[in-house]
Amino acid sequence: MENSKGVEVILDQLEDNPSCPHGPTILFKRLTDGEEQKFYACAACRDRKDCNFFMKFGEEWTVKKKQLWDKRKLAVLPEIDHDQLISRFLKVSELPSTECCYCHTCNLLLLPEENNCHSTHDQTRNVTNHQLFHPSELLKPQESAKKEAQYLFAKNSTKVIVDMLRSAGVCKVLCVGAPRIHEFIRSEYPGQMRSLLLDFDHRYHQFYKKGEFVWFNAFNCHWFAGEDGKAVTLQFMKEADGMEIAIVTDPPFGGRVEPLVYTFQRLDEMHKQLHQSRINPLMLMWIFPYFMEPMIVTSCPSMSMLDYKVDYDNHPLFQQGQKGRKYGSPVRIFTNIPPSKLPFPEEEGYRHCDFCERWVSLENKHCYKCNSCTSKDGRTYVHCDKCSRCVKPTWKHCKECKRCCLPDHKCGEFKPSGCFACHQPGHKKNDCPLRATTKVDSSANRPRKKTKINKTNRAAVKRKNTTPPSGSIQKKRKQ
C-alpha cells in the first residue's frame, strides 16, 4: 500500500473483496508501461513480509483459496479470550507493585506463581497501578513503519487535544488509534467524558473491558471480533443521543488517505442511522503531517488544518527539545470542527489572530494580501507578488520557471503534478475530462458536497494579538 505515483485504490463494495487475516483486502490499480493492472492486497500491511496476500483481479476466489487463508488467519492472529484476560487483570491489579509483572515476550500480565516460567523472557517488573491504567506507558510500541507504526502523543499534546474537544462540547470520543487520548479521558474526566478505543493492537484486550476497547482495522473498517465488535461500537454511538461525539484518529503516516476516509464515512453513516434527526456529520480530528493537507482536504473538503504542532514521546524528530526537528513537529490536526471553537495554549507560544478568527503559532504572521495566516512548516512565509501567494522563506522567484523555488534548482526540471485519475499533466483530478464520460470506480474519488458549517458565536474573551520578536537570520536549508 505504498503511496506510489499512479497507484489508485478502489473501495466500492469492499466487503465483497477476498479476505486476508486482517479483513477484506483492497483492490489496487496501477499503470505499468501503459498497461492497466488490478490486484488485491492487504489493507493493513504495506510490506509483503507482514502479510503476503496478493491476488490478481479476475482470478477466481475459490473455496480452496478461502480455506487456505482461513487457516493462515488462525496461525497469524492470536486467540483472544477477553473474559479470561480481564479476570487476570483484576487479580493483578490487586497485587502490590513489587509482585506485578508484565511479559513482553508473551504479551501477558503475570501472576506471582507464573514468574519462574517466564524468567528468560523480556519482562517489566514492579508494574505500577498507573501503568496498569495507562498501558501505552507499559507496552513497548510497535514501530514497524509499514504496519502499526505506534508513535505516542506527548503528555502536553494529549491534554491540549482533549481540552479542544471539551471546548467544542464533545462528551463522547471514538479513539481510532490514539490510545493516549483514551487513557487521558478515562483518568481525568471519568464522569464528564466517555471514550471507546478502536485499535489494531490486540494487546489492549487485557487492560480494557468489552465496552472500552474493540480490536479494529481502520484501513478497511474491519472489526476482528465480527458482529460482536461492531455491536459494541454501535452501542457506544447509540448512547450518545443528544451528546456531541467525535472521532480522534492518529493513523500510521505511511498509510493511504482514501481507505481511512472510507472508514470514517462508514462510521458516520452508522451514526446517522442511529440518530436520524442529526444533520451535521461526526466531528473528526485527524492527526497527520502538514504536507498531507492536499490529500486530506481533497478527500474531505469540510476539513481544515490547525496550526497546533503535535509532539510525540517516542519519535526521533516529532518532539520538543534538542532532539526535535528544527522548526518543531510537522504533525498537525485536521478537523471539521470550526477553528474558532478550538483554543491553543498561550504558554506554548500560540496566539489568537483576530483577522482569521483562529489560533496560530507565534511565527505564523498574518498576510494581508492573502488575507490569511499562511505558514505551514514552522517558519514565517513571505508573500510573492508574482505568484500571488506566500512561499517558504528560502524560495526565490524564477523568471524561467515562472514560479518560486529553491535558488539552486535546475530550470526546466519542475514538472507540475498531473491528474490522479488519468495520470496526464495539465489538469487536476476534479477537472479530469474522463469524469464526464466514465464512472469513477473509487468511492474515495467521488466528488463530495462541502458541508455547510453554521457560524457559532465565539466567546467574547479579550486577547492580545502579539507579534513574534525578530530573531536572527537562520541558515538556508533545503526543504
C-alpha positions as CSV (number, residue, x, y, z in Angstrom):
1,M,0.0,0.0,0.0
2,E,2.8,2.4,-0.8
3,N,1.9,5.9,-1.8
4,S,3.4,5.3,-5.2
5,K,2.6,7.6,-8.1
6,G,0.0,6.1,-10.4
7,V,-1.5,3.7,-7.8
8,E,-5.2,4.0,-7.1
9,V,-7.4,2.3,-4.6
10,I,-10.9,1.1,-5.5
11,L,-13.2,0.9,-2.5
12,D,-16.6,0.1,-3.9
13,Q,-18.2,-3.0,-2.3
14,L,-15.1,-3.5,-0.1
15,E,-16.9,-6.1,2.0
16,D,-17.1,-8.4,-1.1
17,N,-13.4,-8.5,-1.6
18,P,-11.3,-11.5,-0.7
19,S,-10.1,-11.5,2.9
20,C,-6.7,-12.0,4.5
21,P,-6.1,-12.3,8.2
22,H,-6.6,-8.6,8.6
23,G,-10.0,-8.4,7.0
24,P,-11.2,-7.5,3.5
25,T,-8.4,-6.7,1.1
26,I,-8.2,-3.6,-1.0
27,L,-8.3,-3.5,-4.8
28,F,-5.4,-1.5,-6.2
29,K,-5.0,-0.2,-9.8
30,R,-1.8,0.9,-11.4
31,L,-0.3,1.5,-14.9
32,T,2.8,-0.4,-15.8
33,D,4.3,0.5,-19.3
34,G,0.9,1.8,-20.3
35,E,-0.9,-1.4,-19.2
36,E,-3.5,-1.3,-16.5
37,Q,-3.1,-3.8,-13.7
38,K,-5.5,-4.5,-10.9
39,F,-4.8,-6.6,-7.8
40,Y,-5.9,-7.3,-4.3
41,A,-3.6,-6.8,-1.3
42,C,-3.8,-6.4,2.5
43,A,-5.4,-3.3,3.7
44,A,-3.3,-3.0,6.9
45,C,0.3,-4.1,5.9
46,R,2.3,-2.3,3.3
47,D,5.1,-4.8,3.4
48,R,4.7,-8.3,1.9
49,K,6.8,-9.6,4.8
50,D,4.0,-8.7,7.2
51,C,1.1,-10.1,5.0
52,N,1.8,-11.6,1.6
53,F,-1.7,-11.7,0.3
54,F,-1.7,-11.0,-3.4
55,M,-4.3,-11.9,-6.0
56,K,-4.8,-10.5,-9.5
57,F,-8.2,-9.0,-10.3
58,G,-10.3,-11.5,-12.2
59,E,-8.8,-14.6,-10.6
60,E,-11.4,-16.8,-9.0
61,W,-11.6,-16.7,-5.2
62,T,-12.1,-20.4,-4.9
63,V,-13.2,-22.4,-1.9
64,K,-9.7,-23.9,-1.7
65,K,-8.1,-20.5,-1.6
66,K,-10.5,-19.3,1.0
67,Q,-9.9,-22.3,3.2
68,L,-6.1,-21.8,2.9
69,W,-6.4,-18.2,4.1
70,D,-8.8,-19.1,6.8
71,K,-6.1,-21.5,8.1
72,R,-3.5,-18.7,7.7
73,K,-5.7,-16.4,9.8
74,L,-5.8,-18.9,12.7
75,A,-2.0,-19.2,12.5
76,V,-1.3,-15.4,12.3
77,L,-3.9,-13.9,14.6
78,P,-3.7,-14.6,18.4
79,E,-6.5,-16.5,20.0
80,I,-8.2,-14.0,22.4
81,D,-10.2,-14.9,25.4
82,H,-11.2,-11.5,26.5
83,D,-13.1,-12.5,29.7
84,Q,-10.1,-14.5,30.8
85,L,-7.7,-11.7,30.2
86,I,-9.9,-9.2,32.2
87,S,-10.1,-11.7,35.0
88,R,-6.3,-11.9,35.1
89,F,-6.1,-8.1,35.0
90,L,-8.4,-7.7,38.0
91,K,-6.2,-10.2,40.0
92,V,-3.0,-8.5,39.1
93,S,-4.4,-5.0,39.9
94,E,-5.0,-6.1,43.5
95,L,-1.3,-7.1,44.0
96,P,1.4,-4.8,45.3
97,S,3.5,-3.4,42.6
98,T,6.5,-5.4,43.8
99,E,4.6,-8.6,42.7
100,C,3.2,-7.2,39.5
101,C,5.0,-8.2,36.3
102,Y,4.4,-8.0,32.5
103,C,5.9,-10.3,30.0
104,H,6.6,-8.6,26.7
105,T,7.6,-11.8,25.0
106,C,4.2,-13.4,25.7
107,N,2.2,-10.1,25.9
108,L,0.8,-11.2,29.2
109,L,0.3,-9.8,32.7
110,L,1.8,-12.4,35.0
111,L,0.6,-13.8,38.3
112,P,3.3,-14.3,41.0
113,E,3.3,-18.1,40.6
114,E,4.0,-17.7,36.8
115,N,7.2,-15.7,37.1
116,N,9.5,-18.6,37.0
117,C,8.1,-19.9,33.8
118,H,8.9,-16.6,32.1
119,S,12.2,-15.9,33.8
120,T,14.2,-15.9,30.5
121,H,11.6,-13.6,28.7
122,D,11.6,-9.9,28.3
123,Q,9.8,-8.6,31.3
124,T,8.9,-5.3,33.1
125,R,8.8,-5.9,36.8
126,N,7.3,-3.8,39.6
127,V,4.4,-2.6,37.3
128,T,2.7,0.3,39.0
129,N,-1.0,0.9,39.3
130,H,-0.6,3.9,37.0
131,Q,0.9,1.7,34.3
132,L,-1.9,-0.7,34.5
133,F,-4.4,2.0,33.8
134,H,-2.1,3.7,31.3
135,P,-1.0,0.7,29.3
136,S,0.5,2.7,26.5
137,E,3.2,3.6,29.0
138,L,3.8,-0.1,29.8
139,L,3.6,-1.7,26.4
140,K,6.6,-1.5,24.0
141,P,5.4,0.5,20.9
142,Q,5.2,-1.4,17.6
143,E,7.3,0.7,15.4
144,S,7.1,-1.1,12.1
145,A,7.0,1.7,9.6
146,K,4.8,-0.3,7.2
147,K,2.4,-1.8,9.7
148,E,1.4,-0.4,13.1
149,A,3.9,2.5,13.5
150,Q,2.9,3.3,17.0
151,Y,4.1,6.8,17.9
152,L,2.5,8.1,21.1
153,F,1.4,11.6,21.9
154,A,3.4,13.6,24.5
155,K,1.5,14.5,27.6
156,N,1.2,18.2,26.8
157,S,-0.2,17.4,23.3
158,T,-2.6,14.8,24.8
159,K,-4.0,17.4,27.2
160,V,-4.3,20.1,24.5
161,I,-6.3,17.8,22.2
162,V,-8.7,16.8,24.9
163,D,-9.1,20.4,26.0
164,M,-10.0,21.3,22.4
165,L,-12.7,18.5,22.4
166,R,-14.1,19.8,25.6
167,S,-14.2,23.4,24.2
168,A,-16.2,22.0,21.2
169,G,-18.7,20.5,23.6
170,V,-17.7,16.8,22.9
171,C,-18.8,14.3,25.5
172,K,-18.0,11.0,23.8
173,V,-14.9,10.2,21.8
174,L,-14.2,7.3,19.4
175,C,-10.4,6.9,19.5
176,V,-9.5,5.2,16.3
177,G,-5.9,4.5,17.4
178,A,-4.8,7.4,19.8
179,P,-4.6,5.3,23.0
180,R,-3.1,8.2,24.9
181,I,-6.3,10.2,24.3
182,H,-8.4,7.2,25.6
183,E,-6.3,6.9,28.7
184,F,-6.4,10.6,29.5
185,I,-10.2,10.8,29.2
186,R,-10.7,7.8,31.4
187,S,-8.3,9.0,34.1
188,E,-9.0,12.8,34.1
189,Y,-12.7,13.0,33.1
190,P,-14.4,9.8,34.2
191,G,-17.8,11.3,34.9
192,Q,-17.8,14.0,32.2
193,M,-16.5,12.3,29.1
194,R,-16.5,8.7,27.7
195,S,-14.3,7.1,25.1
196,L,-14.0,3.9,23.2
197,L,-10.7,2.7,21.8
198,L,-10.8,1.1,18.3
199,D,-7.2,-0.1,17.8
200,F,-5.2,-2.5,15.6
201,D,-3.1,-3.6,18.7
202,H,-4.7,-6.7,20.2
203,R,-2.6,-6.3,23.4
204,Y,-5.1,-3.8,24.8
205,H,-7.6,-6.6,25.3
206,Q,-6.1,-7.4,28.7
207,F,-6.4,-3.9,30.0
208,Y,-9.9,-2.9,28.9
209,K,-13.4,-4.4,29.2
210,K,-15.5,-5.1,26.2
211,G,-17.2,-1.7,26.3
212,E,-13.9,0.1,26.4
213,F,-11.8,-1.5,23.7
214,V,-12.5,-3.1,20.2
215,W,-9.9,-4.8,18.0
216,F,-10.2,-2.8,14.8
217,N,-8.6,-2.2,11.4
218,A,-9.1,1.4,10.3
219,F,-7.9,0.8,6.7
220,N,-10.9,-1.3,5.8
221,C,-13.4,-0.7,8.7
222,H,-13.0,-4.3,9.9
223,W,-13.9,-5.5,13.3
224,F,-11.8,-8.5,14.2
225,A,-14.4,-9.8,16.6
226,G,-17.0,-9.6,13.8
227,E,-20.5,-8.6,14.7
228,D,-19.7,-8.5,18.5
229,G,-17.1,-5.8,18.0
230,K,-19.4,-3.9,15.7
231,A,-22.2,-4.1,18.2
232,V,-20.0,-2.6,20.9
233,T,-19.3,0.4,18.6
234,L,-22.9,0.8,17.7
235,Q,-23.9,0.7,21.4
236,F,-21.4,3.4,22.2
237,M,-22.8,5.6,19.4
238,K,-26.4,4.9,20.4
239,E,-25.8,6.0,24.0
240,A,-24.6,9.4,22.6
241,D,-28.2,10.5,21.9
242,G,-28.3,14.3,22.5
243,M,-24.5,14.4,23.1
244,E,-21.7,15.5,20.8
245,I,-19.5,12.7,19.7
246,A,-16.2,13.0,17.9
247,I,-13.6,10.7,16.2
248,V,-10.0,11.2,17.1
249,T,-7.5,9.3,14.9
250,D,-3.8,9.0,14.7
251,P,-3.1,6.5,11.8
252,P,0.3,5.5,10.6
253,F,1.7,8.3,8.5
254,G,2.6,6.0,5.6
255,G,-1.0,4.7,5.1
256,R,-3.1,5.8,2.2
257,V,-5.7,8.5,2.9
258,E,-8.5,7.0,0.8
259,P,-9.2,3.9,2.9
260,L,-9.2,5.9,6.1
261,V,-11.8,8.3,4.6
262,Y,-13.9,5.3,3.6
263,T,-13.8,4.1,7.3
264,F,-14.7,7.5,8.7
265,Q,-17.6,7.8,6.2
266,R,-18.8,4.3,7.3
267,L,-18.7,5.3,10.9
268,D,-20.6,8.5,10.2
269,E,-23.2,6.6,8.2
270,M,-23.7,4.2,11.2
271,H,-24.1,7.2,13.5
272,K,-26.7,8.8,11.2
273,Q,-28.7,5.6,11.0
274,L,-28.9,5.5,14.8
275,H,-29.7,9.3,15.1
276,Q,-31.6,10.1,12.0
277,S,-32.5,13.6,13.3
278,R,-28.9,14.6,13.3
279,I,-27.8,16.7,10.3
280,N,-24.2,17.5,10.9
281,P,-21.6,14.8,10.4
282,L,-19.5,13.3,13.2
283,M,-16.8,15.7,14.5
284,L,-13.4,14.4,13.3
285,M,-9.8,15.2,14.5
286,W,-7.3,13.6,12.2
287,I,-3.6,13.9,13.3
288,F,-1.3,13.8,10.3
289,P,1.8,15.6,8.9
290,Y,1.1,19.1,7.4
291,F,2.3,18.1,3.9
292,M,-0.6,15.6,3.6
293,E,-3.0,18.6,3.6
294,P,-3.8,18.4,-0.1
295,M,-4.7,14.8,0.1
296,I,-6.9,15.1,3.2
297,V,-8.7,18.3,2.1
298,T,-9.3,16.9,-1.4
299,S,-10.9,13.8,0.1
300,C,-12.7,15.7,2.9
301,P,-13.5,19.3,1.7
302,S,-15.0,20.2,5.1
303,M,-11.7,19.6,6.8
304,S,-9.2,22.3,7.7
305,M,-5.7,22.2,9.1
306,L,-5.0,23.7,12.5
307,D,-1.7,25.3,13.4
308,Y,-1.0,23.3,16.6
309,K,2.2,21.2,16.4
310,V,1.6,17.7,17.9
311,D,4.5,16.3,19.8
312,Y,5.3,12.6,20.3
313,D,7.2,10.9,23.1
314,N,8.9,8.1,21.1
315,H,9.5,9.7,17.7
316,P,13.1,10.8,16.9
317,L,12.1,14.1,15.3
318,F,8.4,14.9,16.2
319,Q,9.1,16.3,19.7
320,Q,10.3,19.4,21.5
321,G,13.9,19.9,22.7
322,Q,17.3,19.4,21.2
323,K,16.4,16.1,19.6
324,G,13.4,17.5,17.9
325,R,13.0,19.0,14.4
326,K,14.4,22.5,13.9
327,Y,11.1,24.1,13.2
328,G,9.0,21.9,15.6
329,S,6.9,18.9,14.9
330,P,5.5,18.7,11.3
331,V,2.4,16.9,12.7
332,R,-0.9,18.9,12.7
333,I,-4.6,18.4,13.4
334,F,-7.1,18.3,10.6
335,T,-10.7,18.8,11.6
336,N,-14.2,19.6,10.5
337,I,-14.8,21.5,13.8
338,P,-14.8,25.3,13.3
339,P,-11.3,26.5,14.2
340,S,-12.8,29.4,16.2
341,K,-14.0,26.8,18.8
342,L,-10.6,25.4,19.4
343,P,-8.2,27.4,21.6
344,F,-4.4,26.8,21.8
345,P,-2.2,27.2,24.9
346,E,-0.6,30.6,25.0
347,E,2.1,29.3,27.3
348,E,3.3,27.1,24.4
349,G,3.8,30.0,22.1
350,Y,0.5,30.4,20.4
351,R,-1.6,33.5,19.8
352,H,-5.1,34.3,18.5
353,C,-5.4,36.0,15.1
354,D,-8.4,38.3,15.2
355,F,-8.5,38.5,11.4
356,C,-8.5,34.7,10.8
357,E,-10.6,34.1,13.9
358,R,-8.4,31.2,14.9
359,W,-5.3,30.4,17.0
360,V,-2.0,30.2,15.2
361,S,1.7,29.7,16.1
362,L,3.8,32.7,17.0
363,E,5.9,32.6,13.8
364,N,2.8,32.4,11.6
365,K,2.2,36.1,10.7
366,H,-1.0,37.3,9.0
367,C,-0.6,38.1,5.3
368,Y,-2.9,41.0,4.4
369,K,-2.5,40.2,0.7
370,C,-3.5,36.5,1.1
371,N,-5.9,37.5,3.9
372,S,-4.7,34.5,5.9
373,C,-2.0,33.2,8.3
374,T,-0.2,31.3,5.6
375,S,2.8,29.5,7.3
376,K,2.7,25.7,7.2
377,D,6.0,24.2,8.3
378,G,7.0,26.2,11.3
379,R,8.7,29.1,9.6
380,T,7.3,32.6,8.6
381,Y,6.3,32.5,5.0
382,V,6.9,35.5,2.7
383,H,4.5,36.8,0.0
384,C,5.5,36.7,-3.7
385,D,3.5,39.2,-5.7
386,K,4.3,37.4,-9.0
387,C,3.0,34.1,-7.7
388,S,0.2,35.9,-5.8
389,R,0.8,33.6,-2.8
390,C,3.0,33.2,0.3
391,V,6.0,30.8,-0.1
392,K,8.8,29.3,2.1
393,P,11.4,32.0,3.1
394,T,14.2,30.0,1.4
395,W,12.4,30.1,-2.0
396,K,13.1,32.8,-4.7
397,H,11.0,33.6,-7.8
398,C,12.5,32.2,-11.0
399,K,11.6,34.0,-14.2
400,E,12.3,31.0,-16.4
401,C,10.2,28.6,-14.3
402,K,7.6,31.3,-13.6
403,R,7.3,30.1,-10.0
404,C,9.1,30.3,-6.7
405,C,11.6,27.5,-5.9
406,L,14.9,26.9,-4.2
407,P,17.7,29.2,-5.5
408,D,19.9,26.3,-6.6
409,H,17.2,24.4,-8.6
410,K,17.8,23.4,-12.2
411,C,15.4,25.3,-14.5
412,G,13.1,23.2,-16.6
413,E,13.1,20.2,-14.3
414,F,10.0,21.3,-12.5
415,K,7.0,19.3,-13.7
416,P,3.6,20.2,-12.4
417,S,1.8,17.2,-10.8
418,G,-0.7,15.6,-13.1
419,C,-4.2,14.1,-12.7
420,F,-4.6,11.4,-10.1
421,A,-7.4,9.8,-12.2
422,C,-5.8,9.6,-15.7
423,H,-2.2,10.5,-14.8
424,Q,-2.0,13.1,-17.6
425,P,-0.4,16.6,-17.0
426,G,-2.2,19.9,-17.4
427,H,-5.2,19.4,-15.0
428,K,-6.2,18.0,-11.6
429,K,-8.5,15.1,-10.8
430,N,-11.6,17.2,-10.2
431,D,-11.2,18.7,-13.7
432,C,-10.4,15.5,-15.4
433,P,-12.3,15.0,-18.7
434,L,-12.7,11.3,-18.0
435,R,-15.0,12.2,-15.1
436,A,-17.7,13.3,-17.5
437,T,-17.5,10.1,-19.7
438,T,-16.6,7.3,-17.3
439,K,-17.8,6.2,-13.9
440,V,-15.2,6.8,-11.2
441,D,-14.5,3.4,-9.7
442,S,-13.3,4.5,-6.3
443,S,-15.7,5.7,-3.7
444,A,-12.9,7.9,-2.3
445,N,-12.6,9.7,-5.7
446,R,-16.3,10.7,-5.9
447,P,-17.0,14.4,-5.7
448,R,-18.3,15.4,-2.3
449,K,-20.5,18.2,-1.3
450,K,-19.0,20.7,1.0
451,T,-20.5,20.5,4.4
452,K,-22.0,23.8,5.5
453,I,-21.0,24.8,9.0
454,N,-23.2,27.2,10.9
455,K,-21.5,30.2,12.3
456,T,-21.1,30.0,16.0
457,N,-20.7,32.9,18.4
458,R,-17.2,32.9,19.8
459,A,-16.9,33.7,23.5
460,A,-16.0,37.4,24.0
461,V,-12.6,37.0,25.5
462,K,-10.1,39.9,25.3
463,R,-6.9,38.7,23.8
464,K,-3.7,40.5,22.9
465,N,-2.6,39.9,19.3
466,T,1.1,39.9,19.8
467,T,3.8,39.7,17.1
468,P,6.8,37.5,17.4
469,P,10.1,39.1,18.3
470,S,12.5,39.5,15.5
471,G,15.2,36.8,15.5
472,S,18.5,36.2,13.8
473,I,18.5,35.2,10.2
474,Q,18.6,31.4,10.0
475,K,20.8,29.5,7.7
476,K,19.4,28.3,4.4
477,R,18.3,24.8,4.3
478,K,16.8,22.7,1.6
479,Q,13.2,21.9,2.3
